[in-house]
Amino acid sequence: MPRLQIAINLYTFSVLGIFLAAVPWTPMWEQATLAFGSDVLCAWVRSGWARGAVSGLGALDLLVAAQEACVLWRSFREFR
């Protein structure tokens, strides 16, 4: 896989992981759920376990980003 593709994957997964891990615990999450309209759906999205699930996806994205960083680092070390 070319290094540029690995670097793009690293950047994408890092940014997405940080976003998904942090946003469910900010006031922005509360404001965004007002658009759902349904009280049941709104309460479900605001629940702690739904926020935790989204944060868990963010943590998985950060793990993938760490793997991509290792692949990129190895490709630079082999280049020498």
N, CA, C and O atoms as a GROMACS GRO file, in nm:
protein
  320
    1MET      N    1   0.086  -0.117   0.000
    1MET     CA    2   0.000   0.000   0.000
    1MET      C    3   0.091   0.124   0.000
    1MET      O    4   0.186   0.131   0.078
    2PRO      N    5   0.063   0.219  -0.084
    2PRO     CA    6   0.148   0.339  -0.088
    2PRO      C    7   0.141   0.418   0.043
    2PRO      O    8   0.041   0.417   0.114
    3ARG      N    9   0.250   0.485   0.072
    3ARG     CA   10   0.258   0.561   0.197
    3ARG      C   11   0.155   0.671   0.207
    3ARG      O   12   0.103   0.698   0.315
    4LEU      N   13   0.125   0.733   0.096
    4LEU     CA   14   0.025   0.841   0.099
    4LEU      C   15  -0.111   0.787   0.143
    4LEU      O   16  -0.180   0.851   0.222
    5GLN      N   17  -0.149   0.670   0.094
    5GLN     CA   18  -0.276   0.610   0.134
    5GLN      C   19  -0.276   0.576   0.282
    5GLN      O   20  -0.376   0.596   0.351
    6ILE      N   21  -0.164   0.525   0.331
    6ILE     CA   22  -0.152   0.493   0.474
    6ILE      C   23  -0.164   0.620   0.557
    6ILE      O   24  -0.231   0.621   0.660
    7ALA      N   25  -0.098   0.727   0.512
    7ALA     CA   26  -0.105   0.855   0.586
    7ALA      C   27  -0.247   0.912   0.586
    7ALA      O   28  -0.291   0.966   0.687
    8ILE      N   29  -0.317   0.900   0.475
    8ILE     CA   30  -0.456   0.947   0.469
    8ILE      C   31  -0.543   0.865   0.562
    8ILE      O   32  -0.627   0.921   0.633
    9ASN      N   33  -0.524   0.734   0.564
    9ASN     CA   34  -0.600   0.649   0.656
    9ASN      C   35  -0.571   0.685   0.801
    9ASN      O   36  -0.662   0.692   0.883
   10LEU      N   37  -0.443   0.707   0.831
   10LEU     CA   38  -0.404   0.745   0.966
   10LEU      C   39  -0.473   0.874   1.009
   10LEU      O   40  -0.529   0.882   1.118
   11TYR      N   41  -0.470   0.974   0.923
   11TYR     CA   42  -0.534   1.102   0.954
   11TYR      C   43  -0.686   1.085   0.972
   11TYR      O   44  -0.743   1.136   1.068
   12THR      N   45  -0.748   1.015   0.880
   12THR     CA   46  -0.894   0.999   0.884
   12THR      C   47  -0.939   0.927   1.010
   12THR      O   48  -1.030   0.972   1.078
   13PHE      N   49  -0.875   0.815   1.039
   13PHE     CA   50  -0.916   0.739   1.157
   13PHE      C   51  -0.884   0.814   1.286
   13PHE      O   52  -0.958   0.802   1.384
   14SER      N   53  -0.776   0.890   1.288
   14SER     CA   54  -0.742   0.967   1.408
   14SER      C   55  -0.847   1.075   1.435
   14SER      O   56  -0.897   1.088   1.546
   15VAL      N   57  -0.878   1.152   1.333
   15VAL     CA   58  -0.975   1.261   1.350
   15VAL      C   59  -1.113   1.206   1.385
   15VAL      O   60  -1.179   1.257   1.476
   16LEU      N   61  -1.155   1.103   1.313
   16LEU     CA   62  -1.286   1.045   1.341
   16LEU      C   63  -1.291   0.984   1.480
   16LEU      O   64  -1.391   0.996   1.550
   17GLY      N   65  -1.184   0.919   1.521
   17GLY     CA   66  -1.180   0.858   1.653
   17GLY      C   67  -1.187   0.961   1.764
   17GLY      O   68  -1.261   0.943   1.861
   18ILE      N   69  -1.112   1.068   1.751
   18ILE     CA   70  -1.116   1.173   1.853
   18ILE      C   71  -1.254   1.236   1.858
   18ILE      O   72  -1.308   1.261   1.966
   19PHE      N   73  -1.313   1.261   1.741
   19PHE     CA   74  -1.445   1.321   1.735
   19PHE      C   75  -1.549   1.230   1.802
   19PHE      O   76  -1.627   1.276   1.886
   20LEU      N   77  -1.551   1.103   1.764
   20LEU     CA   78  -1.652   1.012   1.818
   20LEU      C   79  -1.631   0.983   1.966
   20LEU      O   80  -1.728   0.958   2.038
   21ALA      N   81  -1.508   0.987   2.012
   21ALA     CA   82  -1.483   0.960   2.153
   21ALA      C   83  -1.524   1.080   2.241
   21ALA      O   84  -1.564   1.061   2.356
   22ALA      N   85  -1.513   1.200   2.188
   22ALA     CA   86  -1.534   1.318   2.270
   22ALA      C   87  -1.674   1.378   2.260
   22ALA      O   88  -1.730   1.422   2.360
   23VAL      N   89  -1.731   1.382   2.142
   23VAL     CA   90  -1.855   1.457   2.120
   23VAL      C   91  -1.975   1.409   2.202
   23VAL      O   92  -2.052   1.494   2.248
   24PRO      N   93  -1.995   1.278   2.223
   24PRO     CA   94  -2.114   1.239   2.301
   24PRO      C   95  -2.118   1.295   2.442
   24PRO      O   96  -2.224   1.291   2.505
   25TRP      N   97  -2.010   1.345   2.494
   25TRP     CA   98  -2.005   1.393   2.631
   25TRP      C   99  -2.002   1.546   2.637
   25TRP      O  100  -1.974   1.602   2.743
   26THR      N  101  -2.030   1.613   2.525
   26THR     CA  102  -2.030   1.759   2.521
   26THR      C  103  -2.173   1.811   2.509
   26THR      O  104  -2.264   1.735   2.476
   27PRO      N  105  -2.194   1.940   2.536
   27PRO     CA  106  -2.328   1.998   2.519
   27PRO      C  107  -2.376   1.994   2.374
   27PRO      O  108  -2.496   2.000   2.348
   28MET      N  109  -2.284   1.985   2.279
   28MET     CA  110  -2.324   1.977   2.138
   28MET      C  111  -2.410   1.854   2.112
   28MET      O  112  -2.501   1.858   2.029
   29TRP      N  113  -2.383   1.744   2.182
   29TRP     CA  114  -2.462   1.622   2.167
   29TRP      C  115  -2.606   1.646   2.213
   29TRP      O  116  -2.700   1.599   2.150
   30GLU      N  117  -2.621   1.719   2.322
   30GLU     CA  118  -2.756   1.750   2.373
   30GLU      C  119  -2.833   1.835   2.272
   30GLU      O  120  -2.951   1.810   2.248
   31GLN      N  121  -2.768   1.933   2.214
   31GLN     CA  122  -2.835   2.021   2.118
   31GLN      C  123  -2.869   1.948   1.990
   31GLN      O  124  -2.974   1.973   1.930
   32ALA      N  125  -2.783   1.858   1.946
   32ALA     CA  126  -2.806   1.786   1.821
   32ALA      C  127  -2.922   1.688   1.834
   32ALA      O  128  -2.991   1.661   1.735
   33THR      N  129  -2.946   1.636   1.953
   33THR     CA  130  -3.053   1.539   1.969
   33THR      C  131  -3.191   1.605   1.968
   33THR      O  132  -3.292   1.535   1.956
   34LEU      N  133  -3.198   1.734   1.982
   34LEU     CA  134  -3.327   1.802   1.977
   34LEU      C  135  -3.392   1.791   1.840
   34LEU      O  136  -3.513   1.805   1.827
   35ALA      N  137  -3.311   1.767   1.736
   35ALA     CA  138  -3.363   1.759   1.600
   35ALA      C  139  -3.438   1.630   1.573
   35ALA      O  140  -3.507   1.620   1.471
   36PHE      N  141  -3.428   1.530   1.661
   36PHE     CA  142  -3.494   1.403   1.637
   36PHE      C  143  -3.645   1.414   1.647
   36PHE      O  144  -3.716   1.341   1.577
   37GLY      N  145  -3.696   1.500   1.730
   37GLY     CA  146  -3.839   1.521   1.741
   37GLY      C  147  -3.909   1.422   1.832
   37GLY      O  148  -3.990   1.463   1.915
   38SER      N  149  -3.880   1.296   1.820
   38SER     CA  150  -3.944   1.193   1.902
   38SER      C  151  -3.880   1.191   2.041
   38SER      O  152  -3.758   1.186   2.053
   39ASP      N  153  -3.963   1.195   2.144
   39ASP     CA  154  -3.912   1.193   2.280
   39ASP      C  155  -3.842   1.061   2.314
   39ASP      O  156  -3.742   1.059   2.385
   40VAL      N  157  -3.896   0.952   2.260
   40VAL     CA  158  -3.837   0.821   2.288
   40VAL      C  159  -3.699   0.810   2.224
   40VAL      O  160  -3.604   0.767   2.289
   41LEU      N  161  -3.688   0.850   2.098
   41LEU     CA  162  -3.560   0.844   2.028
   41LEU      C  163  -3.459   0.940   2.090
   41LEU      O  164  -3.342   0.907   2.104
   42CYS      N  165  -3.506   1.056   2.127
   42CYS     CA  166  -3.420   1.156   2.190
   42CYS      C  167  -3.366   1.103   2.323
   42CYS      O  168  -3.247   1.119   2.353
   43ALA      N  169  -3.451   1.040   2.402
   43ALA     CA  170  -3.408   0.985   2.531
   43ALA      C  171  -3.310   0.869   2.510
   43ALA      O  172  -3.215   0.854   2.586
   44TRP      N  173  -3.333   0.789   2.407
   44TRP     CA  174  -3.245   0.676   2.377
   44TRP      C  175  -3.105   0.724   2.338
   44TRP      O  176  -3.005   0.670   2.385
   45VAL      N  177  -3.098   0.827   2.253
   45VAL     CA  178  -2.968   0.879   2.208
   45VAL      C  179  -2.896   0.949   2.321
   45VAL      O  180  -2.773   0.950   2.324
   46ARG      N  181  -2.969   1.008   2.414
   46ARG     CA  182  -2.906   1.079   2.526
   46ARG      C  183  -2.867   0.986   2.640
   46ARG      O  184  -2.803   1.029   2.736
   47SER      N  185  -2.904   0.860   2.632
   47SER     CA  186  -2.872   0.767   2.741
   47SER      C  187  -2.721   0.743   2.749
   47SER      O  188  -2.648   0.759   2.651
   48GLY      N  189  -2.678   0.705   2.865
   48GLY     CA  190  -2.535   0.685   2.888
   48GLY      C  191  -2.476   0.571   2.807
   48GLY      O  192  -2.363   0.581   2.760
   49TRP      N  193  -2.553   0.464   2.789
   49TRP     CA  194  -2.497   0.351   2.715
   49TRP      C  195  -2.490   0.380   2.566
   49TRP      O  196  -2.401   0.327   2.499
   50ALA      N  197  -2.580   0.462   2.510
   50ALA     CA  198  -2.569   0.501   2.369
   50ALA      C  199  -2.447   0.592   2.349
   50ALA      O  200  -2.375   0.578   2.250
   51ARG      N  201  -2.426   0.682   2.442
   51ARG     CA  202  -2.306   0.767   2.435
   51ARG      C  203  -2.180   0.683   2.447
   51ARG      O  204  -2.082   0.706   2.377
   52GLY      N  205  -2.183   0.585   2.537
   52GLY     CA  206  -2.069   0.497   2.553
   52GLY      C  207  -2.042   0.414   2.428
   52GLY      O  208  -1.926   0.388   2.394
   53ALA      N  209  -2.148   0.372   2.360
   53ALA     CA  210  -2.130   0.295   2.237
   53ALA      C  211  -2.064   0.380   2.129
   53ALA      O  212  -1.976   0.332   2.058
   54VAL      N  213  -2.105   0.504   2.116
   54VAL     CA  214  -2.044   0.593   2.018
   54VAL      C  215  -1.899   0.621   2.056
   54VAL      O  216  -1.812   0.625   1.969
   55SER      N  217  -1.873   0.641   2.184
   55SER     CA  218  -1.735   0.662   2.228
   55SER      C  219  -1.651   0.537   2.206
   55SER      O  220  -1.532   0.546   2.175
   56GLY      N  221  -1.712   0.421   2.221
   56GLY     CA  222  -1.641   0.295   2.193
   56GLY      C  223  -1.602   0.284   2.047
   56GLY      O  224  -1.493   0.235   2.016
   57LEU      N  225  -1.689   0.328   1.958
   57LEU     CA  226  -1.653   0.331   1.816
   57LEU      C  227  -1.536   0.426   1.792
   57LEU      O  228  -1.449   0.398   1.709
   58GLY      N  229  -1.535   0.536   1.865
   58GLY     CA  230  -1.422   0.627   1.854
   58GLY      C  231  -1.293   0.563   1.902
   58GLY      O  232  -1.187   0.584   1.843
   59ALA      N  233  -1.302   0.486   2.010
   59ALA     CA  234  -1.183   0.416   2.060
   59ALA      C  235  -1.134   0.313   1.960
   59ALA      O  236  -1.013   0.296   1.943
   60LEU      N  237  -1.226   0.243   1.894
   60LEU     CA  238  -1.186   0.148   1.790
   60LEU      C  239  -1.118   0.220   1.673
   60LEU      O  240  -1.019   0.170   1.619
   61ASP      N  241  -1.170   0.335   1.636
   61ASP     CA  242  -1.105   0.413   1.530
   61ASP      C  243  -0.964   0.454   1.571
   61ASP      O  244  -0.874   0.453   1.488
   62LEU      N  245  -0.946   0.489   1.696
   62LEU     CA  246  -0.812   0.526   1.743
   62LEU      C  247  -0.718   0.406   1.742
   62LEU      O  248  -0.598   0.421   1.717
   63LEU      N  249  -0.770   0.287   1.770
   63LEU     CA  250  -0.687   0.167   1.760
   63LEU      C  251  -0.645   0.140   1.616
   63LEU      O  252  -0.530   0.104   1.590
   64VAL      N  253  -0.737   0.157   1.523
   64VAL     CA  254  -0.703   0.140   1.381
   64VAL      C  255  -0.599   0.244   1.339
   64VAL      O  256  -0.507   0.213   1.263
   65ALA      N  257  -0.614   0.366   1.387
   65ALA     CA  258  -0.517   0.471   1.357
   65ALA      C  259  -0.379   0.434   1.412
   65ALA      O  260  -0.278   0.460   1.346
   66ALA      N  261  -0.374   0.376   1.530
   66ALA     CA  262  -0.246   0.334   1.586
   66ALA      C  263  -0.182   0.224   1.502
   66ALA      O  264  -0.060   0.222   1.483
   67GLN      N  265  -0.264   0.132   1.452
   67GLN     CA  266  -0.211   0.028   1.363
   67GLN      C  267  -0.158   0.088   1.234
   67GLN      O  268  -0.053   0.048   1.185
   68GLU      N  269  -0.230   0.184   1.179
   68GLU     CA  270  -0.184   0.250   1.057
   68GLU      C  271  -0.054   0.326   1.082
   68GLU      O  272   0.034   0.331   0.996
   69ALA      N  273  -0.040   0.385   1.201
   69ALA     CA  274   0.083   0.455   1.235
   69ALA      C  275   0.200   0.357   1.242
   69ALA      O  276   0.311   0.389   1.198
   70CYS      N  277   0.176   0.238   1.295
   70CYS     CA  278   0.282   0.137   1.300
   70CYS      C  279   0.322   0.094   1.159
   70CYS      O  280   0.441   0.077   1.131
   71VAL      N  281   0.225   0.075   1.072
   71VAL     CA  282   0.255   0.037   0.934
   71VAL      C  283   0.334   0.147   0.865
   71VAL      O  284   0.431   0.119   0.794
   72LEU      N  285   0.295   0.271   0.885
   72LEU     CA  286   0.366   0.383   0.825
   72LEU      C  287   0.508   0.393   0.880
   72LEU      O  288   0.603   0.416   0.805
   73TRP      N  289   0.522   0.375   1.010
   73TRP     CA  290   0.655   0.381   1.072
   73TRP      C  291   0.746   0.270   1.016
   73TRP      O  292   0.863   0.295   0.987
   74ARG      N  293   0.692   0.147   1.001
   74ARG     CA  294   0.771   0.038   0.945
   74ARG      C  295   0.812   0.066   0.801
   74ARG      O  296   0.923   0.032   0.761
   75SER      N  297   0.724   0.128   0.724
   75SER     CA  298   0.758   0.157   0.586
   75SER      C  299   0.870   0.261   0.577
   75SER      O  300   0.952   0.255   0.486
   76PHE      N  301   0.873   0.355   0.670
   76PHE     CA  302   0.982   0.452   0.672
   76PHE      C  303   1.113   0.388   0.718
   76PHE      O  304   1.220   0.423   0.668
   77ARG      N  305   1.105   0.297   0.811
   77ARG     CA  306   1.226   0.229   0.861
   77ARG      C  307   1.285   0.138   0.754
   77ARG      O  308   1.407   0.126   0.744
   78GLU      N  309   1.199   0.073   0.674
   78GLU     CA  310   1.249  -0.013   0.566
   78GLU      C  311   1.308   0.067   0.452
   78GLU      O  312   1.389   0.015   0.375
   79PHE      N  313   1.269   0.189   0.439
   79PHE     CA  314   1.316   0.274   0.330
   79PHE      C  315   1.464   0.307   0.345
   79PHE      O  316   1.535   0.326   0.246
   80ARG      N  317   1.511   0.315   0.470
   80ARG     CA  318   1.651   0.352   0.493
   80ARG      C  319   1.746   0.255   0.439
   80ARG      O  320   1.867   0.273   0.451
   0.00000   0.00000   0.00000
